[in-house]
């Protein structure tokens, strides 16, 4: 049986082979600033309808200072065991065999997967949020990344429940939970402030009793 991980096991990098190549979930760090900002800028219009905002700041744009503050906050939360902030990287199959060097030129930053807050005690639950580069959407890469994260949460970290909240209009994100077998539990009205307004979200969940041999295995 796989042992349960603790906050002291961070940083944790996860990897999986997919038909298109290989994906990795690697902890977000300060050194990712330039690639992260470039990817966000290239996807500004694509991501704008789904970006989290606040009533005080109804428009979100990640600046260099904003990235550094985010990286510091996420690193602190990860060390405390409350969040797992990953960036999603992809290496196409045509580049040949998998290599260990994460800075290999073939590796592409294509998105972000963030877990949290992680609740212990009698709940043992958490939520997952994610976004992806438009040029890599529709290829099953985010579905595999969420499956990889969930298997880690259930099997290695011993969580019981994982939730994902999605706007009803977000067809691409809805396909992810559908492929992975998440149960729809209901509508949360005006649940999160997104793109400048309080938005309704569908709530989806899985528990450890429902994953069988793992979500990645379910996809393959």
N, C-alpha and C positions, 0 to 999 in steps of 0.2 A: 504494500500500500504506500502511495506517495505521501511524504510527510507534509504537514501543513506549514506554510511559510509565515514568517512574521515580518514586522516592519524592518527588522534588522537585515532581512534578505534583499532589501532594495539597495542598489538598482538591479532590476531584472530585465533581461532582453529575451523576447520570445521569437521563434522563427518557425515557419512552416513552408513546405513545398506545395505549390498549387500548379494546376495545369499550365498556367502562363509563365511560371518561373518560381520565384521565392518571395515571400513577404517576411518582414521583420517588424516587430514592435520594440522600439528602443526608447529608453527614457529621454525625454526632452531635456536639453542642456543649453547653456549659454552659447556654446559653439555652433548651435543650429540657427543662430539669429538671421544670418544673411539668406540662407536657403528658405527659412520659414517665411520671412517677410516677402521674398520674391514670389513664393508660391501663393501667399495670400493676396498679393497685388494682382497676380495673373488671374485669380479666381474671384476678384472683388464682386462682380455682377452675379456670378454663379452662386456665391455664398450669401449675398446680402439678404435674401428672403428668409434665411434660416439662422442668422447670427443672433446670439444672445445680446440683449441691450438692457438698459435700465431706464426708468422714467426720467432720471436726471441726465442720462446720456443716450438718447434715442437712436444715435447713429454710431456704429462701431467701426473703427479703423485701427489696426494694430500698427503702432509706431515703434521705432527702436527702443525708446524708453518704456513703452508699454510691454514689449516683448520681454525686456530684462526684468521688469517687475513681475510679470507672469511666471517667468522661469524661476525666479527666487521664491515666489509664493508656492509654486507647485513642488519645488525641491523640498521646501520646508514641510509641506503637507505629506509628501511621500515618505520622508524620514519619520514622520509621526505615525505613519500607517493609515492615514485617512483617505489618501488618494493615490492613484497610479497614473501618472501622466506620460503617455507614450506618443511618439511620432511613428507614422506608418511609412515604411520604406519598401520599395519593390525592385527586384532584379529580374529582368526578363529572361526567359529560358534560352533565347538565342545567344546569350552571352557565355554559354557553356556551363561547366560544373560550378556548384556553389563554392564560394570562397569565404574565408573567415574575416577578411579585411572589410570593416564596415564603411571605410572611406573609399572603397573601390569606385572607380569612375562610373561604372555601370549602375550603381545603386541610385535610385531616384526617390526623393521625398515626395510622397503623394497624398499625405493626409495626417490626421491626428485622431487618436482614440484616448479618451480620458475616463477613468473609473473613479467614482466617488460621489458622496462620502461613503466610506466603508463603515458600517455599523456592526458592532460585535454583540456580545451578550446573547440574549434570547432571540434577537432578530437575525444576526449574521447575514446581512443583506447589503446591496449596493446598487448603484445605477451606472449606466454607460452612456456616454455621448460621443459623437464622432462627426467628422466632416472629411470630404475627399476632393481631390483635384478633378475638375470636369473632364480632362483628357483621359483619365483612367477610370471613369465611372462606367457602370454597365458591364463590367468584365468579371464580377464576382469577387473582386479583391477585398472590398470592405466587408462583404459577407464572411469571407474566410478570416479576416482580421478580428471581427467581433466574435466569431467562433473560437479563435485562438485565445482571445482574452477571457471568454467565458469558461473555457476548459481550465485555464489557469486559476480562475477565481473559485470554481467549484472543486476541482481536484487537488490543486496544490495549496490553496489558501483556505479550503474548508468552508466556504460560504454556502448558505442554503438557498438564497434567492437573489436573482439579478433582474433589475427592471430597466426598461427603455421607454422613454416618452417621446412621441413623434407627432408633429402637426399633421392633421388629416390631409393637407394638401401636398405633403412631401412624399410623392409616389416612390422615388428612388429609395428612401429610407424605409418605407413600408415594405418594400420587396425584401430587404435584409431580414427583418424579423419574421416575415412569412416563410422564407427559405429555411430559417433556423428553427421553426416550430414554436416561436414565442406565442403565448396565449394573450389574446386581447382581453383586458379586464374592465375596460370602461373608458369614458370620456372625462377628462379633468378640465373643467371649464376655466378659461382665463388662468391657466396654470403657470406659464412662464412669459416673461417679457421678451419678445422676439421681434426683431426688425421694427422697433419703435412702438409696439402695441402689446397688450396682454392677449396671449393667444391660447386657444383651446389645444389640448394634446390628447391623443389616444395613449393609454397606458398598456404596456405589454410586459409580461414577466415569464420567467422560467424558475423552477426550483430544482434542487439537486436530484430529486426523485425522477425527474423527467428527461435527464440528459443521456441516459443509457451509457454507452461506451464513450461518449463525448460528442460535441457538436462538429468538430472537424471531421471526424470519422463519418458523421451523418452526411457531410457534403461530398465526400470522395466516392 
